[in-house]
Amino acid sequence: MKKLFPVVLFFIVGCQLPIEKDIPVSVDSYLRKVPAVKTAIIHLKNEKMSKDDIEYLQFFDKLKPILTAKGYRLTNPAAVILRLEFGVKKEKQVSIKSAIDTAEYAHPVDEPSVLPTTQYNRLDVYEKYITLTAVQADKAEQPLWKTTVSLKDYASDFRSAQDKLLYLLSHFIEKDSGQQISANLTDTEFYQRYALNFSAAEASALFVTEPEMRRRYLRELQIRVDAHAADFKKCGLTEKREIAFTISPFGTLPSFGFKETFNLSGKPISEKIRSCIAQYFEPLLEPPHGLDTTQPMSIVIPIR
């Protein structure tokens, strides 16, 4: 008879501790004078960017409504020059703590004992910023007002922060902050006031952001799907049907299927029809920024 020897197994499981979701945003704003005449022209101060670059054109499309709401009319000749600089600067590296659990089996029938250890990783910190300075066109050495908004985190992409920065910029143009302010901007305030364009009176402290973002994403997707009803009809589907799907952070389609196995006549939907609908459906998906992509979604495929 063979002897049985204790077997020792080691499992190492690592996970990075969650990074704080509320990231401080900074504002530093000065005011000397609000211009009486608000015709303006933008001077872009970024050294490695021109006004023909797509990065500037997309950013300008979001900045222009904010300036218009403040009464500025972009035209030339102009009474005011708006000196604009925006982008990303690499700041430093920081050490991030990770939890490492080592599970040891001293005997095949024993429960594992967890031996926690700690690991540190180095991550780059990036500052995303917008600086807007207004000067008199005929006296460029005399500033009227200046506003700088910035956000520091681990993402090197300016667009990941630009909407929050624009939201605060809109509140501090032509305003003196008194000192540099650095504080958390909650998702609840930002999403209601900026994304949904609610007034302060319409906003609620009880608002839950992620479910509303999910509902809004599905509403906008349903509009796009309805607009392509003729394409889905080409696939041979004879009635509107609800589909269930998962979506990746990139807006691709890992899985897709009909929520009901059979249609009204009791016949299964063929592989050819399912493949055809999936082919038309996937291009309509947008990347689901800020959504939990582990949860399935559903939407109705129309027939007209």
N, C-alpha and C positions, 0 to 999 in steps of 0.2 A: 504494500500500500504506500502510495506517495505521501510524503510529509507535506503539510500545508504551512507555508511561511507567511507571516504578516506582509502585506503589500503597502508600501507608502506611496501615495500619489500626491503631487503638488499641482494646484491650479492657481494661476495668477489672473486675476480679473482687475482691469484698470478702468477707471472712469474719471473724467474731468469734472470737478465740482462746478455746479452751475454758476455762470457769470451773472451778475446783477442785471436785470432787465432794464431797470430805471437808470439811465446813464445821464450824468449831469450835463447840462447845456449851459454855455456861458454867453453872457451879453455884456458888451461894453459900449455905451452910447453917449455921444456928446451933442449939445445943441448951443449954437451961438445966435442963430437967426433963421427964421422960416422965410424963404424967399417970397417976395410979393408976386413975382411972375414965375410961373412954373413950367415954361417951355424948357426942355432939357435934351441933352445928347449924352450918350454913354461912351466913356473912354475905357476900354478894356485894358487893365494893367498886367494881366498874365503874360509872362515873357514867352511861354511856349504855346500860346494859343492865339488864334485870330478869330474875328467875328464870322468867318466862313466855316469854322470847324463845327461839326455836328454837336460836340459837347456844349459849345456856347449857344448854338441855335436852340437846342432843347431847353437849356437853362433859361434863356431869354424868354421863351414862351411862358414860363412860370413866373418869372420876375416882372414882366410887363404889366399884368393885371394888378399886382401889388402897387406898382408906381402909379398906375392910372387911378386906383382907389384913393391914393394920397393927393391926387390933383395934378400929377405931372403928365405933361403931353410931350412925347418924344418927337422932336422935329428939329430941323436945322435951317436957319440960325436959331440958337437957343440962348436963354438967359442964364441957364445953370448947366454946369458940367458935372456929371455923375461918374466918379472914378470907381470902377468896379474891379475887384479881384476875388476870385473864388477857387476852391480846389482842395487838395489834400497835401499835408506835410507829414512826413515820418518824424515822430517825436523821440521815442526811446524804446527800450525793451523792459518788460516787467516780468516778474516771476509769478507763475500761476500754480497753485497747489492742486495736485490730483490725488485722489484716494485710490490706493492699491490694496486689494484684499487678497491675502494668501490663504487658501483653504487646504488644510492638511488632513488626510485620512490616515490615522494611526493603525486602524484595523478595518478590514472590509465591511464590517457591520456597524461600525461606529458612525455617529454623525460627525460631519466635518467641523473642525474648530477654525474660526476665522481669525487670522492674524493681520490686523490692519497695519499698513505702512503708508508712508507719505512720499510722493514724488513731486518734483518741481520742474516745470517747463518754462522756457523763455518765449514770450510772445511780443511782437512789435505793436506799439501804440501809434495810431494815426490821428491827426487832427484834421477834421473837415471844417472849413470856414468860409464865410462870406464877409467881405469888407466893402462897404459902400460909403463914399465920401462925396458930399455936395460942395462945390465951390462956385463962386460967381464967374461967369464966362469972361467978363472984362477985367476981373481982378482975381486971377487964378490962385494967388497966394493967400487969399482970404477965405478960409473954409466957412461954410454955413452950418453943416452938421456932419457927423460921422457915426456910423453904426457898424459894429463888428459882432458877429454871432459865430460860435464855434462849438464843436462836439468832438470829444476824444473817445475812441474805442479801438477795437482790434480789427476793424474792417478797413481795407485800403480803398474802397469804392466811395466816391463822393456822393453818388446818387442814393446810397443807403441812408444818408442823413439829410439830403437837401430839402426835403419837404418840412422836416422839423425846424431846420434853420430858416427857411422862408417864412414859416408861421411866426417865429419870434421876430424876424426882421420886420415883418409887416406891423408889429406892435411898437417897434422902437425907432422907426424912421421919424425924424423931426422930434425926437424925445431924448431927454437927458436921463440916463440910468442912475446918476448920482454916484455910483461906484460900479466896479465889475461885479456882476451877479452870476453865480454858478449854483444851479439847483436842478433837481430832477423835473423833467417835463413828462407827465404821465401819459400813457397811451390813451387813457380815457379822455383827457382834455384834448390832446392833439387830434385824435380821430374824429371826435364830435365837432370841434371848432374848425378844423382844416379840411379833413376828408369829406365830412358830411355837410360842411358849411352851416352848422347850427349857430344861432345866436347864443349868447350866454344864458338867455332866458329859456331857450329850448333844451339846453344841455342838462344832463342829469349826473349826479355823483354816483348813482346806482347803475349806470350804464356799464355793460360788460362788452369789451371790445372784440374779442376773438369771434364769438358767435355772430355778431353783427357783420364783421368782415367776411365771414363765411357766407352769410345770407346775401350780402351785396355781391360777392364774387359769383354766386350761383344765379342771382337775378340777371347780372350782366351777361353771363354765359348763356342763359336761357334766351335772352334777346338775340344773341348772335345765332344760336341754334334755330330759333323761329325764322330768322331772316334767310336761312338756308334750307327751308323745308322742301323746296323743289329738288334739292340734291338728294335728300334722304328718300324722297318718293321714288327716285330712280332706282333705288336699291331693291324695290319690290315689297316694301313694308306697306300693308294696306290699312293700318290703323295706328293711331298714336300710341306709343309705348313708353313706359318708364324704364330707364337704364340705371344701373349702379356701376360706379367706376372709382378707381383710385387714381390719384394724380401725383406726379413726382414734383419736387421743388423746381424742376426745370420746365414744367408744363407739358411733360410727356405722359403717355398713358400706359402705366404698368399693367393694369387689368381693366376689363370692360365686359359687361354682360347685361342681359335683360333681367329685370327684377322678377318677372313671371316666366315660368318655363314654357307655357303654351299660350298661343293667341286664342281669340274667342271661338274659333272653329275647332280648337283642340289639337291643331297641328303644331309641331315644334318649329321654331324659327331656324331656317337652314344656316349652315356655316357660311354660305355665300352671302346671305343677307347680313349676317352679323359682321362679317369682314368688311362688307361695303360700307355699312353705317360707321364702323370704327374708323375707316379710312377718311370719311368726310368729317367725322367728329373731332379727331385729334388736332387738326390744324386750327380749330376754333378755341383751343385752350390757351390761356395766358398763364405765365408763372404765378403760382399762388403765394405771393409774398406775405409772410406773417401768419400763414395758416398752418394748422396741424395736418400734415399730409399723410399721417398714419390712419386717419379716419376716412371711411368711404363716403362718397357723395352720390347724389342721384339727381336726374334731370329727365324731362320729358322730350322724346323725339316726336315732332309733329308731322302730320300728313295733311297736305292741302291740295 
